[in-house]
Amino acid sequence: MTERDDTPTCGKGLAEHAAVPAKLAELTGALGRVLELHMRALDLGDPASREEYAAYEELSGAYRGIAAELAAVARRMAGYRHLPMGRHDMAAMAAAENVAAFGEYVRVEGELAEMLEKRLRQDRAMMQ
């Protein structure tokens, strides 16, 4: 028996959710790039600018690493699209701990969306 293309599976769910870490990787990498370019504007003859430079240098490197890890995780998640669907214990899936964990994910997802909306408004205003 072949699986219909529209049949939901955990592998398809992983692949669909891969868009989240993939986009976070892009965002993180872009922020790191902004910091790198900001460093060029600093007057290294000024002690405060040297401190700022060191901070941005450390952070931009960390952002590059984080972006690379997020992108790698997203690719692995997307690669599981054709993962065979295993049997699930639906009582275990509906357990309070699982429901709470998913609820926490949805809560944080909403907070992130709100935070990004606020940042986006501020950043667009700065671009003016």
C-alpha positions in Angstrom: 0.0 0.0 0.0 1.4 3.4 -1.0 1.1 6.5 1.2 -1.0 9.3 -0.3 0.9 12.5 -0.7 -1.5 14.4 1.5 -1.4 11.9 4.4 0.1 13.7 7.4 3.2 12.0 8.9 5.7 12.9 11.6 8.3 13.1 8.9 6.3 15.6 6.9 5.7 17.6 10.1 9.4 17.7 10.7 10.0 18.9 7.2 7.3 21.6 7.4 8.6 22.8 10.7 12.2 23.0 9.2 11.2 26.4 7.9 11.4 27.8 11.4 15.0 27.1 12.1 15.9 27.8 8.5 14.4 31.3 8.8 16.0 31.8 12.3 19.3 30.9 10.7 18.8 33.6 8.0 17.8 36.1 10.7 20.7 35.2 12.9 23.2 35.3 10.1 21.9 38.7 8.9 22.2 40.1 12.4 25.8 38.9 12.6 26.5 40.6 9.3 25.1 43.9 10.5 27.4 43.7 13.5 30.4 42.9 11.3 29.7 45.9 9.1 29.1 48.1 12.1 32.6 47.3 13.3 34.0 49.2 10.3 32.5 52.4 11.5 34.3 52.3 14.9 37.3 54.6 15.6 39.8 52.2 17.1 41.7 55.1 18.5 38.9 55.5 21.1 39.0 53.1 24.1 35.2 52.8 24.2 35.2 52.0 20.5 37.8 49.3 21.0 35.6 47.7 23.7 32.6 47.9 21.4 34.6 46.4 18.5 35.7 43.5 20.7 32.1 42.8 21.8 30.8 43.0 18.2 33.6 40.8 17.0 32.8 38.1 19.6 29.1 38.3 19.0 29.3 38.3 15.2 31.4 35.1 15.3 28.9 33.5 17.7 26.0 34.5 15.4 27.8 32.9 12.4 28.1 29.6 14.4 24.5 29.7 15.6 23.3 30.4 12.1 25.3 27.5 10.7 23.9 25.1 13.3 20.3 26.3 12.8 20.7 25.9 9.0 22.1 22.4 9.5 19.3 21.3 11.8 16.7 22.7 9.3 18.3 20.7 6.5 18.2 17.5 8.6 14.6 18.1 9.6 13.7 18.7 5.9 15.5 15.5 5.0 13.1 13.4 7.2 10.1 14.2 4.9 9.8 10.6 3.8 10.4 9.1 7.3 8.1 6.1 7.6 5.2 6.7 10.0 5.6 4.5 13.1 2.9 3.4 15.4 2.0 5.8 18.2 0.5 5.3 21.6 -2.2 8.0 21.3 -2.7 8.0 25.1 0.9 8.9 25.5 0.6 11.5 22.8 -2.3 13.1 24.7 -0.5 13.0 28.1 -0.5 16.2 30.1 3.2 16.6 29.7 3.1 16.4 25.9 0.1 18.8 25.7 2.0 21.2 28.1 5.2 21.0 26.0 3.3 21.8 22.8 1.4 24.6 24.6 4.8 26.1 25.7 6.0 25.9 22.1 2.9 27.7 20.8 3.2 30.3 23.6 6.9 31.0 22.7 6.1 31.0 19.0 3.5 33.7 19.6 5.8 35.8 21.8 8.5 35.6 19.0 6.0 36.7 16.4 5.0 39.7 18.6 8.6 40.5 19.3 9.5 40.3 15.6 6.6 42.5 14.7 7.7 45.2 17.2 11.3 45.0 16.1 10.3 45.1 12.4 8.3 48.3 13.0 11.3 49.9 14.8 13.8 48.7 12.3 11.7 49.9 9.3 11.4 53.3 11.1 15.2 53.4 11.4 15.5 52.7 7.7 13.5 55.8 6.9 
